Amino acid sequence: MSFTKAKAIAKTLRWHHIGFAFLWATTFSALLYPDSATPGEMLTFKTVNLSCTIAAVLIMVLIVRAKGKEQPDSRVAFVAGLLLACGAALFYAGFYGEGPRVPFVLASGALVGFASGTFYGLWQLFFTSEGATRTALYIPLSAVASAILCFAMQPLSLPGTVACAVIAFPLLAAVSLYRALAEIEAAPSDDRACMDMVLALKDLWKPVFCVCSIGFVWKLASNLLADPGSPTLIVVLGGFGAAALVIALIELFSEKGFEVLRSYQVLFPLITGAFLLPIVFGMEYAPMLSGMLMFGFEIVNLLLIVTCAVYANERAMPSIYVYALGLCPVYAAMLGGDAIGAHLGSAFAHDLSFVVSVLFMCVYVLSITMFLVSWTRQRKRGRDEDRDGETDSGGAKRDGEPAAPSPEVDFEEAWNASFCSRLDELGVVDPLSQREREVAALFVRGNSVAAIAKKLFISENTVRGHAKSIYRKLDVHSKQQLIDLMARK
């Protein structure tokens, strides 16, 4: 997007639009293991946490499928916040208290995991409803805000950290999500969802595969190279903050944005080069490798979240379906990397040659991913050139079909153009004005009256007036009838 466009959007930005930051700050920085925590206890917590996160997302998929619409009651945000607060309290009671830890570890991992999965799914619903331009701005800004919160927490004492993790951050996360969900309205789900998921799988498997590869390698190497005496946390936080800032700057100043596949191609030599640091110069450079892996993973992970939200928005698919398809494999890959890395780290902790061999295996995994992505893209480019050769001088295919659109087409503009075309096909006696078309398009995409007012810089009463005029001209009586009317054409 252009800087001017981003500035206009920023005028409508509210603090709760980037409330995703409070969840990230809680799970990433506030829940810190004490020095007395054993590798087995930490692995148990991470395993239960990620498993319950995946389970929560899949449960939301089943609920949406059963209800036929995606938006739950906004008050669910407070339920998720309560789960997060209870999970954080049990975490500190188990890891920092006296007595048996295993029950607390299991319970806290489950509660934090279910809370995280619920937050992820609901925030993705909000991002999807906001459209491509706003999504590409809100998610990076949320990541930047969470990085700032993580660094701000470092000087805090243990009581201060506990207060943030158990009270402040869960409450702010719940309130911000509640206010964000209040700005959108439910969009119906149809029976084409399963067919759409097959198409989404074909479209998204390559970026998902890239993120899974880096996530797996990051977790594997980080567990293998873990050293309680090294400044790994600060370096990893630096990698996370740098990634968030890079994505935010790309989305602010780049007209085309940045794709996951292109990012992976750029990051590949940087990440593989970072593996040489501990191999060539010694294990004291292991934290630098962890930071670089975190940097690379967060860049492609944030881009994948944006991609899933935009994909669901442009194709009018339930956001939780696309999120589950895109992010659940990533969580599973991270889970596998944690498990394998912890096992290898405990079994061969003092075998330097084995550690070097595993690091080279990680480079090999990333190289295979690079080869598959490049090879499939090269095959696709060759097929596109073959199809171009079958077109005549007028740009139409030989079988009479129109030529494929340019891949640089702005999907949001294309959707708006398609929407206006469908309006024209209705042939109404009293056509909609330009502003009424904008309001109608936002209604069809699931926006509430309040959200439309903020996006178009008009009052809510003005939006309601436009809505009455739209309903009268199109002979409908509700937003749902408007959506059904546009879906039939």
C-alpha positions in Angstrom: 0.0 0.0 0.0 1.1 3.6 -0.4 2.1 5.6 2.6 -0.8 8.0 2.0 -3.2 5.1 2.0 -1.7 3.7 5.2 -1.9 7.2 6.8 -5.6 7.3 6.0 -6.2 3.9 7.5 -4.1 4.8 10.6 -6.6 7.6 11.3 -9.3 5.0 11.9 -7.0 2.7 13.9 -8.0 2.1 17.5 -6.0 0.5 20.3 -8.1 -2.6 20.3 -7.4 -3.3 16.6 -3.9 -4.4 17.6 -5.0 -6.2 20.8 -3.5 -9.4 19.4 -0.3 -8.0 20.9 -1.4 -8.8 24.5 -1.9 -12.5 23.7 1.5 -12.7 22.0 3.2 -10.9 24.9 1.7 -13.3 27.4 2.5 -16.5 25.7 5.9 -15.5 24.3 7.5 -13.4 27.1 5.4 -13.4 30.3 5.4 -17.2 30.8 9.1 -17.7 31.5 10.5 -21.0 32.8 12.6 -20.8 36.0 16.1 -22.1 36.1 14.9 -25.0 38.2 12.6 -26.3 35.4 13.7 -29.5 33.9 13.8 -30.2 30.1 11.0 -32.8 30.5 8.7 -30.3 32.3 9.2 -27.7 29.7 8.7 -30.1 26.9 5.5 -31.4 28.5 4.1 -27.8 28.8 4.9 -27.0 25.2 3.5 -30.2 23.9 0.2 -29.9 25.8 0.0 -26.2 24.9 0.5 -26.6 21.1 -1.8 -29.7 21.0 -4.6 -27.9 22.8 -4.1 -24.9 20.5 -4.6 -27.1 17.5 -7.6 -28.8 19.2 -9.2 -25.4 19.9 -8.9 -24.3 16.3 -10.4 -27.6 15.0 -13.3 -27.4 17.5 -14.1 -23.9 16.2 -14.2 -25.3 12.7 -16.8 -27.9 13.8 -18.8 -25.2 15.6 -18.9 -23.0 12.5 -19.8 -26.0 10.4 -22.7 -26.9 12.7 -24.0 -23.4 13.2 -23.8 -22.3 9.6 -22.2 -18.9 10.5 -18.9 -17.9 11.9 -19.3 -15.1 14.4 -19.9 -16.3 18.0 -21.1 -14.1 20.9 -18.6 -11.4 21.5 -18.6 -12.3 25.2 -16.6 -15.5 24.3 -13.6 -13.1 24.3 -13.9 -12.9 28.1 -14.1 -16.7 28.4 -10.8 -16.9 26.4 -9.3 -14.2 28.6 -10.3 -16.1 31.8 -8.8 -19.3 30.5 -5.6 -17.5 29.7 -5.4 -15.9 33.1 -6.1 -19.2 34.9 -3.5 -21.0 32.8 -0.9 -18.3 33.6 -1.7 -18.6 37.3 -1.3 -22.4 37.3 1.9 -22.0 35.3 3.5 -19.8 38.0 2.0 -21.9 40.8 3.5 -25.1 39.3 6.9 -23.9 38.1 7.7 -21.4 40.8 5.8 -23.0 43.8 6.7 -25.9 45.9 5.2 -29.4 45.6 4.5 -31.6 42.6 4.7 -29.8 39.3 3.3 -32.3 36.8 -0.4 -31.6 37.5 0.1 -27.9 37.3 2.2 -28.2 34.1 -0.5 -30.3 32.4 -3.4 -28.1 33.5 -1.6 -24.8 32.6 -0.5 -26.1 29.2 -4.1 -27.1 28.4 -5.7 -23.9 29.5 -3.2 -21.6 27.8 -3.4 -23.8 24.7 -7.2 -23.6 24.5 -7.2 -19.9 25.2 -4.6 -19.3 22.5 -6.4 -21.3 19.9 -9.7 -19.4 20.7 -7.9 -16.0 20.5 -6.2 -17.0 17.2 -9.4 -18.1 15.6 -11.5 -15.1 16.7 -8.8 -12.5 15.8 -8.5 -14.1 12.4 -12.3 -13.6 12.0 -11.8 -9.9 12.7 -8.8 -9.5 10.4 -10.7 -11.3 7.6 -13.6 -8.9 7.9 -11.3 -5.9 7.6 -10.2 -6.6 4.0 -6.7 -7.0 2.5 -5.4 -3.5 3.0 -6.3 -3.2 6.7 -5.3 -6.8 7.5 -1.8 -6.1 5.9 -1.4 -3.2 8.4 -3.1 -4.5 11.6 -1.2 -7.8 11.9 2.3 -6.4 11.5 1.4 -3.5 13.9 0.2 -6.1 16.4 3.5 -7.9 16.2 5.5 -4.7 16.6 3.4 -3.8 19.7 3.9 -7.3 21.2 7.7 -7.0 20.6 7.7 -3.7 22.5 5.7 -5.2 25.4 8.1 -8.2 25.5 11.2 -5.9 25.8 9.4 -3.7 28.3 8.8 -6.7 30.6 12.5 -7.7 30.8 13.4 -5.4 33.7 10.4 -6.4 35.7 10.7 -8.4 38.9 8.9 -11.7 39.2 5.8 -10.2 41.0 5.5 -7.6 38.2 5.8 -10.3 35.5 3.2 -12.4 37.3 0.8 -9.4 37.5 1.2 -8.8 33.8 0.7 -12.5 32.8 -2.2 -13.3 35.2 -4.1 -10.0 35.3 -3.2 -7.2 33.0 -2.5 -8.9 29.7 -5.4 -11.4 29.7 -7.8 -8.6 30.6 -6.5 -6.3 27.9 -6.5 -9.2 25.4 -10.2 -10.0 26.2 -11.4 -6.4 26.1 -9.7 -5.6 22.9 -11.0 -8.8 21.2 -14.5 -8.1 22.5 -14.5 -4.6 21.0 -13.1 -5.8 17.7 -15.7 -8.5 17.4 -18.4 -6.0 18.1 -17.5 -4.2 14.9 -18.4 -7.1 12.6 -21.5 -9.1 11.9 -22.0 -12.8 11.1 -21.5 -14.0 7.5 -23.4 -17.1 6.5 -21.5 -20.3 5.7 -22.6 -22.4 2.7 -22.2 -26.0 1.5 -19.4 -25.1 -0.8 -17.0 -24.9 2.1 -15.6 -28.4 1.6 -15.0 -27.8 -2.1 -13.5 -24.4 -1.3 -11.1 -26.1 1.1 -9.8 -28.4 -1.6 -9.0 -25.3 -3.8 -7.5 -23.5 -0.8 -5.2 -26.5 -0.2 -4.0 -26.3 -3.8 -3.4 -22.6 -3.5 -1.8 -22.4 -0.1 0.3 -25.6 0.4 3.5 -24.1 -0.8 3.6 -21.1 1.6 2.4 -23.4 4.4 5.2 -25.8 3.6 7.8 -23.1 3.7 6.6 -21.9 7.2 6.4 -25.5 8.5 10.0 -26.1 7.4 11.4 -23.0 9.1 9.2 -23.6 12.2 10.4 -27.2 12.5 14.1 -26.3 12.0 13.8 -23.4 14.5 12.3 -25.6 17.2 14.7 -28.5 16.6 17.9 -26.3 16.6 16.8 -24.2 19.5 16.1 -27.3 21.7 19.4 -28.9 20.6 21.5 -25.8 21.3 19.7 -24.7 24.5 22.0 -23.4 27.1 20.6 -21.9 30.3 23.6 -19.7 30.8 23.5 -18.0 27.3 21.6 -14.9 26.4 19.3 -16.8 24.1 16.1 -15.1 25.2 17.3 -11.6 24.5 18.6 -12.6 21.1 15.4 -14.5 20.2 13.3 -11.5 21.3 15.5 -9.3 19.1 14.8 -11.6 16.1 11.1 -11.5 16.8 11.1 -7.7 17.1 13.2 -7.3 13.9 10.8 -9.5 12.0 7.8 -7.6 13.1 9.4 -4.3 12.2 10.4 -5.6 8.8 6.9 -6.8 7.9 5.4 -3.6 9.1 7.8 -1.5 6.9 7.2 -3.7 3.9 3.4 -3.4 4.2 3.7 0.4 4.7 6.1 1.3 1.9 5.7 -1.5 -0.6 3.0 -1.2 -3.2 2.9 -5.0 -3.8 3.6 -6.2 -0.3 5.7 -9.3 0.1 4.8 -13.0 -0.4 5.7 -16.0 1.7 7.5 -17.7 -1.2 9.5 -14.7 -2.1 10.4 -14.1 1.5 11.6 -17.7 1.8 13.8 -17.3 -1.2 15.4 -14.2 0.3 15.7 -15.7 3.8 17.2 -19.0 2.6 20.8 -17.9 2.2 20.7 -15.8 5.4 19.3 -18.6 7.5 21.6 -21.3 6.1 24.5 -19.0 6.5 23.6 -18.5 10.1 24.1 -22.3 10.6 27.8 -21.8 9.9 28.2 -19.6 13.0 28.2 -22.4 15.6 29.7 -25.0 13.2 32.7 -22.9 12.2 33.2 -20.4 15.1 32.0 -22.4 18.1 28.9 -23.1 20.1 29.0 -19.7 21.8 27.4 -18.4 18.6 24.4 -20.7 19.0 22.2 -17.9 20.4 22.8 -16.0 17.2 21.5 -18.9 15.2 18.4 -19.1 17.4 17.8 -15.4 16.8 18.2 -15.7 13.1 15.8 -18.7 12.9 13.3 -16.8 15.0 13.6 -13.8 12.7 13.1 -15.9 9.6 10.2 -17.9 11.1 8.3 -14.9 12.3 8.6 -13.1 8.9 7.0 -16.0 7.0 4.6 -16.8 9.8 3.2 -13.2 9.9 3.0 -13.2 6.2 1.1 -16.5 6.2 -1.4 -15.1 8.8 -2.0 -12.1 6.5 -2.3 -14.4 3.5 -4.9 -16.7 5.1 -7.0 -13.7 6.2 -6.9 -12.1 2.8 -7.6 -15.4 1.0 -10.7 -16.0 3.2 -11.9 -12.4 2.6 -11.5 -12.4 -1.1 -13.2 -15.8 -1.6 -15.9 -15.2 1.1 -14.7 -18.4 2.9 -15.1 -18.9 6.7 -11.9 -17.5 8.2 -11.4 -20.3 10.7 -11.4 -22.9 7.8 -8.5 -21.2 6.1 -6.7 -20.5 9.4 -6.9 -24.2 10.3 -5.7 -25.2 6.9 -2.8 -22.8 7.0 -1.7 -22.6 10.7 -2.5 -26.0 12.2 0.2 -27.7 10.1 2.7 -25.1 11.3 1.8 -25.8 15.0 2.2 -29.5 14.3 5.6 -28.9 12.7 6.7 -26.9 15.7 5.5 -29.6 18.0 7.5 -32.2 16.1 10.6 -29.9 16.2 10.3 -29.5 20.0 9.9 -33.2 20.6 12.8 -34.3 18.4 15.0 -31.5 19.5 14.4 -32.2 23.2 15.1 -35.9 22.7 18.3 -35.4 20.7 19.5 -32.7 23.0 19.2 -34.9 26.1 20.7 -38.0 24.5 23.6 -36.3 22.7 24.2 -33.1 24.8 28.0 -33.5 24.8 28.6 -35.0 21.4 29.7 -32.0 19.3 30.0 -34.0 16.1 26.4 -35.2 16.4 25.2 -31.7 17.0 27.0 -30.5 13.8 25.4 -33.4 11.9 21.9 -32.4 13.0 22.6 -28.8 12.0 23.6 -29.9 8.6 20.4 -32.0 8.4 18.5 -28.8 9.2 20.2 -27.1 6.3 19.3 -30.0 4.1 15.6 -29.8 5.1 15.5 -26.1 4.2 17.3 -26.8 0.9 14.7 -29.5 0.0 12.0 -27.0 0.7 13.7 -24.4 -1.5 14.1 -26.9 -4.3 10.4 -28.0 -4.2 9.1 -24.4 -4.1 11.4 -23.3 -6.9 10.7 -26.4 -9.0 6.9 -26.1 -8.8 7.0 -22.4 -9.5 9.2 -23.1 -12.5 6.8 -25.7 -13.8 3.9 -23.3 -13.3 5.8 -20.6 -15.2 6.4 -23.0 -18.1 2.7 -23.9 -18.2 1.8 -20.3 -18.3 4.1 -19.6 -21.2 2.6 -22.6 -23.1 -0.9 -21.1 -22.5 0.3 -17.7 -23.7 1.6 -19.3 -26.9 -1.9 -20.6 -27.6 -3.4 -17.1 -27.6 -4.0 -15.2 -30.8 -2.9 -11.6 -31.4 -6.1 -10.2 -29.8 -5.2 -11.8 -26.5 -7.9 -14.5 -26.5 -7.3 -18.2 -26.2 -7.7 -20.4 -29.3 -10.7 -22.1 -27.7 -12.4 -18.8 -27.3 -11.9 -18.3 -23.6 -10.4 -15.0 -22.4 -6.8 -14.9 -21.5 -5.8 -15.4 -17.8 -5.6 -12.2 -15.7 -2.3 -10.8 -14.7 -1.0 -12.2 -11.4 -0.4 -8.6 -10.3 -4.1 -7.8 -10.1 -5.1 -6.2 -6.8 -7.6 -8.7 -5.4 -9.5 -6.1 -3.4 -10.0 -3.9 -6.4 -11.0 -6.9 -8.5 -13.6 -7.9 -5.9 -15.0 -4.4 -5.8 -15.2 -4.3 -9.6 -16.9 -7.6 -9.7 -19.4 -6.4 -7.0 -20.2 -3.3 -9.1 -20.7 -5.5 -12.1 -23.2 -7.6 -10.3 -25.1 -4.5 -9.2 -25.3 -3.4 -12.8 -26.6 -6.7 -13.8 -29.6 -6.2 -11.5 -30.9 -3.5 -13.8 -32.6 -1.5 -11.0 -34.7 1.5 -12.0 -33.0 3.8 -9.5 -29.2 2.9 -9.5 -27.1 3.1 -6.4 -24.9 6.1 -6.0 -21.1 5.6 -5.6 -21.2 6.0 -1.9 -24.2 3.6 -1.6 -22.2 1.1 -3.6 -19.3 1.4 -1.2 -21.6 0.9 1.8 -23.4 -2.1 0.1 -20.0 -3.7 -0.6 -18.9 -3.4 3.0 -22.2 -4.8 4.2 -21.8 -7.8 2.0 -18.3 -8.4 3.3 -19.6 -8.7 6.9 -18.9 -5.2 8.3 -21.1 -3.6 10.9 -22.6 -0.1 10.8 -19.9 1.1 13.3 -17.1 -0.4 11.2 -18.3 1.1 8.0 -18.6 4.5 9.6 -15.0 4.3 10.6 -13.7 3.1 7.3 -15.6 5.7 5.2 -15.1 8.6 7.7 -18.8 9.1 8.1 -21.3 9.0 11.0 -23.2 5.8 11.9 -26.5 7.7 11.2 -25.2 8.4 7.7 -24.5 4.7 7.2 -28.0 3.8 8.4 -29.4 6.3 6.0 -27.5 4.8 3.1 -28.6 1.4 4.2 -32.3 2.4 4.0 -31.8 3.8 0.6 -29.9 0.7 -0.6 -32.7 -1.6 0.7 -35.4 0.5 -1.0 -33.6 0.6 -4.3 -32.8 -3.1 -4.4 -36.2 -4.1 -2.8 -34.7 -6.0 0.1 -35.4 -5.6 3.9 -32.2 -6.7 5.7 -28.5 -7.1 5.2 -29.0 -10.9 4.9 -31.4 -10.4 2.0 -28.8 -8.1 0.4 -26.1 -10.8 0.7 -28.5 -13.4 -0.7 -29.4 -11.1 -3.6 -25.8 -10.5 -4.5 -24.9 -14.2 -4.2 -27.6 -15.2 -6.7 -26.1 -12.9 -9.5 
